[in-house]
């Protein structure tokens, strides 16, 4: 490798590490505001355990979740803004990478890894902080307006996995429940925080912005991918609707998200 090539490589590596570091710092730099009327412990005086509640949600034992219990607002805030959320995410992404390394790719460009976008690649934790960390029903219009700003930071461990998958030779397909009119600001946000070189970014053509059709949409799009010759090797998302249904992939990986639930 020549001197110029070595310099280019060093600059690229430095930029990559800086991007991941900035994403992590952005998440940790969010200021925690006091939450009135809630408790900071893992359970309230009456014995309700927010830690056990979160476990029930993540394992899909607690379903049809309208909102986060009010008593758990401070707990969810501490979790989302603290080290535990990043550590839990790292466990998932490291297992995904461990599996990815065992796969022998066909070399025809048809081995794909599907990734959800919202709260899987980028986080909206600052929006949640302004809206009760899931204890309030989300204002859909306010959420769309927030997304349109394109300021959501990358989830550091997800970005690291994304780059590893590209280096291994996987084609990346981003499958999101966002609507087609959001394509431009979605692409801009993703590129600005370090995501690039995806094979496809699949959005919904029509329909309401709600949870009821997410699973059907993603199942239908995965079916189209398989029928067009792609092989879904891996699939990662923060909601069960990302991973259930038809053609989920050879392996699925569930990221943590206690703020809301979509099956």
C-alpha positions in Angstrom: 0.0 0.0 0.0 1.4 3.4 -1.0 1.9 6.3 1.3 -1.1 8.2 -0.2 -3.4 5.2 0.1 -2.3 4.7 3.8 -3.1 8.4 4.5 -6.6 8.0 2.9 -7.3 4.9 4.9 -6.2 6.6 8.2 -8.5 9.5 7.4 -11.4 7.2 6.7 -10.9 5.2 9.9 -10.6 8.4 11.9 -13.8 9.8 10.4 -15.7 6.6 11.1 -14.6 6.6 14.8 -15.5 10.3 15.1 -19.0 9.7 13.7 -19.7 6.9 16.1 -18.3 8.8 19.0 -20.4 11.9 18.1 -23.6 9.8 17.9 -22.9 8.4 21.4 -22.1 11.8 22.8 -25.3 13.3 21.3 -27.4 10.7 23.1 -25.7 11.2 26.4 -25.6 14.9 26.1 -29.4 15.2 26.3 -30.3 17.0 29.6 -32.4 15.0 32.0 -35.2 17.1 33.2 -36.9 16.4 36.6 -40.1 14.4 36.1 -42.8 15.4 38.4 -44.9 12.8 40.1 -42.8 9.8 39.2 -40.2 7.7 41.1 -36.6 7.2 40.1 -36.3 3.7 41.5 -37.0 0.5 39.6 -40.3 0.0 41.4 -42.8 2.2 43.1 -43.7 2.0 46.8 -46.7 -0.1 45.9 -44.4 -2.8 44.5 -44.9 -2.2 40.8 -41.6 -3.1 39.1 -40.8 -1.0 36.1 -37.9 -3.3 35.3 -40.2 -6.3 35.2 -42.7 -4.4 33.2 -40.0 -3.5 30.6 -39.0 -7.2 30.5 -42.6 -8.2 29.8 -42.8 -5.6 27.0 -39.6 -6.6 25.3 -40.4 -10.3 25.4 -43.9 -9.7 23.9 -45.7 -11.0 27.0 -47.2 -7.6 27.6 -49.1 -6.6 24.5 -51.4 -3.9 23.1 -49.5 -1.3 25.1 -51.3 2.1 24.9 -48.7 4.0 26.8 -45.8 3.6 29.3 -47.2 3.4 32.8 -47.0 6.9 34.3 -45.1 5.6 37.3 -42.3 4.4 35.0 -41.7 7.7 33.2 -38.5 8.4 35.2 -37.3 4.8 34.9 -37.7 4.8 31.1 -36.0 8.2 30.9 -33.0 6.9 32.9 -32.9 3.8 30.8 -33.0 5.5 27.4 -30.5 8.2 28.4 -28.2 6.0 30.4 -25.5 3.3 29.7 -27.9 0.3 30.0 -29.7 1.1 26.8 -26.4 1.3 24.9 -25.2 -1.9 26.6 -28.4 -3.8 25.7 -28.2 -2.6 22.1 -24.6 -3.7 21.9 -25.5 -7.2 23.0 -27.9 -7.4 20.1 -25.6 -6.0 17.5 -22.7 -8.0 18.6 -24.7 -11.2 18.3 -25.9 -10.1 14.9 -22.3 -9.5 13.8 -21.2 -12.9 15.2 -23.8 -14.6 13.2 -23.1 -12.5 10.0 -19.5 -13.6 10.1 -20.5 -17.3 9.9 -22.5 -16.8 6.7 -20.9 -17.7 3.4 -22.1 -15.2 0.9 -23.0 -16.4 -2.6 -21.2 -13.5 -4.2 -24.1 -12.6 -6.6 -25.2 -9.5 -4.7 -28.5 -11.2 -3.5 -27.6 -11.8 0.1 -29.3 -9.0 2.0 -29.7 -7.8 5.6 -32.9 -5.9 6.4 -32.8 -3.1 8.9 -35.6 -1.0 10.2 -34.9 2.8 10.4 -36.7 4.5 13.3 -35.3 3.6 16.7 -33.2 0.9 15.0 -30.6 3.0 13.1 -31.5 6.4 14.4 -33.0 7.4 17.7 -35.8 10.0 18.4 -35.0 10.1 22.1 -35.1 13.9 22.2 -38.6 13.8 20.8 -39.6 11.3 23.5 -38.0 13.4 26.2 -40.3 16.3 25.2 -43.4 14.0 25.2 -43.2 12.0 28.4 -41.1 9.1 27.3 -44.1 7.2 26.1 -46.4 8.0 28.9 -48.5 10.2 26.6 -50.2 9.3 23.4 -48.0 10.4 20.6 -49.2 13.4 18.5 -48.6 11.9 15.0 -48.4 15.4 13.4 -45.8 16.5 15.9 -43.8 13.3 15.3 -43.9 13.8 11.5 -42.8 17.4 11.9 -39.9 16.3 14.1 -38.8 13.6 11.6 -38.9 16.2 8.8 -36.2 18.2 10.6 -33.8 15.3 9.9 -31.9 15.7 13.2 -32.2 12.3 14.7 -28.8 11.0 15.8 -27.5 7.5 14.9 -27.6 4.7 17.4 -23.9 4.1 17.9 -24.0 0.3 18.0 -26.3 0.1 15.1 -24.0 2.3 13.0 -21.1 0.1 13.9 -23.0 -3.1 12.8 -24.1 -1.4 9.6 -20.5 -0.7 8.6 -19.4 -4.1 9.5 -22.2 -5.7 7.4 -21.1 -3.6 4.4 -17.5 -4.7 4.9 -18.6 -8.4 5.0 -20.3 -7.9 1.6 -23.9 -7.9 2.6 -26.4 -5.7 0.6 -28.4 -3.6 3.0 -32.1 -3.1 2.6 -33.8 -0.4 4.8 -37.4 -1.3 5.3 -39.4 1.4 7.1 -43.0 2.3 7.9 -42.4 5.9 6.9 -44.4 7.2 3.9 -43.0 7.9 0.5 -43.2 11.7 0.8 -40.6 11.5 3.6 -38.0 9.9 1.4 -35.8 13.0 0.9 -35.5 14.0 4.5 -35.1 10.4 5.6 -32.2 9.8 3.2 -30.7 13.1 4.2 -30.9 12.3 7.9 -29.4 8.8 7.4 -26.5 10.1 5.3 -25.7 13.0 7.6 -25.2 10.6 10.6 -23.1 8.1 8.7 -25.3 5.6 6.9 -24.7 5.1 3.1 -24.4 2.6 0.3 -27.7 0.8 1.0 -29.2 -1.4 -1.7 -32.8 -0.2 -1.3 -34.8 2.2 1.0 -38.3 0.9 1.0 -41.1 3.2 2.2 -44.9 2.9 2.2 -46.6 4.2 -0.9 -50.0 5.0 0.7 -52.0 4.6 3.8 -52.4 6.2 7.2 -49.4 6.8 9.6 -50.5 4.3 12.2 -49.5 0.9 13.7 -52.2 -1.3 12.3 -50.6 -2.0 8.9 -46.9 -2.0 9.7 -46.6 -5.8 10.0 -48.6 -6.4 6.7 -46.5 -3.8 4.9 -43.2 -5.2 5.9 -44.3 -8.8 5.2 -45.4 -7.8 1.8 -42.2 -6.0 1.0 -40.1 -8.9 2.2 -42.1 -11.2 0.0 -41.4 -9.0 -3.0 -37.7 -9.1 -2.2 -37.6 -12.9 -2.0 -39.6 -13.3 -5.1 -37.2 -11.1 -7.0 -34.3 -13.3 -6.0 -32.9 -11.8 -2.8 -32.0 -14.0 0.2 -32.8 -12.4 3.6 -29.9 -13.5 5.7 -30.6 -11.2 8.7 -33.3 -8.9 9.9 -33.0 -6.4 12.8 -35.6 -3.9 14.2 -36.9 -2.5 17.5 -40.5 -3.6 17.1 -42.0 -7.1 16.7 -43.8 -6.0 13.5 -40.3 -5.7 12.0 -39.5 -9.3 12.6 -42.8 -11.2 12.5 -44.9 -12.2 9.5 -43.9 -13.7 6.1 -40.2 -14.1 5.1 -38.6 -12.7 8.3 -35.2 -13.9 7.3 -32.8 -16.7 8.5 -32.1 -14.8 11.7 -33.9 -12.0 13.4 -32.6 -9.6 16.1 -34.8 -7.5 18.4 -33.4 -4.2 19.6 -34.6 -2.7 22.9 -37.4 0.0 22.9 -39.6 0.4 25.9 -41.2 3.6 24.7 -43.9 2.1 22.5 -45.0 -1.3 21.2 -46.0 -2.3 17.7 -46.8 -5.9 16.8 
